[in-house]
Amino acid sequence: MPGPVPKRAEQRHDSRPQRTAGITKGQAGPRPTPPSCPANWHAIARTWYNSLKTSGQSEFYEASDWAHAKFVGEAMSRWLNGTSDDKMPAQLFAAIMQGMSELLTTEGARRRAKLELERTPETKPASLSIMESYRKDRDQGKDSGNKSE
């Protein structure tokens, strides 16, 4: 499905049934560890790849997203280095990228297909949970005190 990547269901302001119908939610695997960036890549390709690790969208990346990013980084590095024996024809690159998209290897491709993966929240240390409970109780106490004034 061409066009812009739709927002995730919980990010939409318009929750009419026809807008959210057909979205399949699935359980995401454990958060993958991004593969390391090869030292022989071009500096721009390394910078791009390493920036993905700290970008907000990486929270939703699956192992296939990291494999996709590594492939794109490799192709980018080869092109930027300009090595004649490593040139990849643009049509071949486009065909591979299209195939990866059809296999739903990126978050955008999954959302276009109305498939959303949800990661199980990481467990917090008990001390943080207790503090959140205290804050919630305190805040509720302030709210109820303001209503009686």
N, C-alpha and C positions, 0 to 999 in steps of 0.2 A: 504494500500500500504506500504510494508516494505521498509526499507532503511533510509538514512539520511533525515532530514527535509529540504525541499527546501527553498531557500531564498524567501522573499517577492518580488513581481514583481518589485517594485521600487528599490530594492537592487541588482538586477541582472545586470551584464554588458552585457550579451547576451540577446538582446530583440527581437530575431527572432520570427516571429509569431508562429511557431510551439512550441516554448518554453513557450510562455505566453498564448497560446490559452487555452480556457476552464477555466480560472481563474474567479471565481465568486466573485465579491466584494459586501460586504454588509455593512450596517450601524451598527456600534457598539453601544451598549447602553451607557448610561452615565458611567463615570469611577466609578467602584464600590469601596466601602470602604472595605478593607480587614477585615474579621472577627478577633476578638481577639484570641490570643493563650491561650488555657486552662492552668491554673497554675499547674494542676496535671500532665502535660506531662513530660516526661524525658527531662533533660537539653539539650541533643543533638537534640532531635526532636523540642524543642522550639527554639533553635538557628537556625536550618535549616528553620523552618517556618517563623521566624521573619526576616531572611535574604532575603526571597522572597520579602518582602515589600519594600526593598531598592534596589533590583536588577533591572537592566535595562529592562529585559524582562517583568517586572510587568506592564510596560506602556501598554502592549497589553492584559493584563489579563481581562477576563470577570468574572462575578459572578460565572460562572460554573468552571472557573480555580481555583478560591479561594476555592470553595467547594471541588474540587478535591485535592487541596493541604492540606486542613484540614483533609480529609479522609486519605491521605497518612501519614500525621503527626501523626494522631491517631494510625494508624497501626504500624508506626515506634516506637512510644512511648510504645505501648503495648509489642512489641518485645524486645525493649531495657530494659524495666522494668522486663521482664522475668516472668510475672505473669502466673502461669500455667493455671488458668481458663480463661485467656484472649488470649490464643494462637490462631492464625488464620492459618489454613493450607495454605501452599504456593500455592496450586492449586486454592483455593478459592480466595486468594488475586490476583493471576494472572487473573482469570476469571473476577473479578470485574474491574480490571484495563483495561482489554480488552474491556469490555462493556462500560466503560467510554470513551475510545478512539473511539469506534464506534459511540458514541453519539457526537463526536467532541467537547469534553469538554476541550481540551487543544489547545494552539496555534499550536503546532507541528502537532496534528491530523488534525486541520483545514487546514494547509498548504499542508499536504500530499493529502488532498481531493481537493486541489486547491480552497480553500475558504479563502478569506482575509477580515477581518473586519477593517474598517477605522474609527477611532475616530474623531469626529468633534473637530477641534482645539478649545482650550479654548480661550475665548476672553481676550485680553490684555487691561490693563487700557489705556485710551486715551493718557496719558502722555508718555507711552512707544511707542505707535504707532507714535506719533508726533516725538519723538527722532529718531526712526528708519527712518522716512521720511527725517529728516534733514541729517542723516548720509548718506543715499542713495544719496540725492542730492549733498552732499559734495563730495562723492566718484565719482559720475559721472562727477562732475566738474573737479576733478583731472585727470580722464581718458581722458577727452576731451582736457585738457591742455597739457598732455603728447603727444598726437597725433600731435599737431600743431608744436612741436619743431623740 
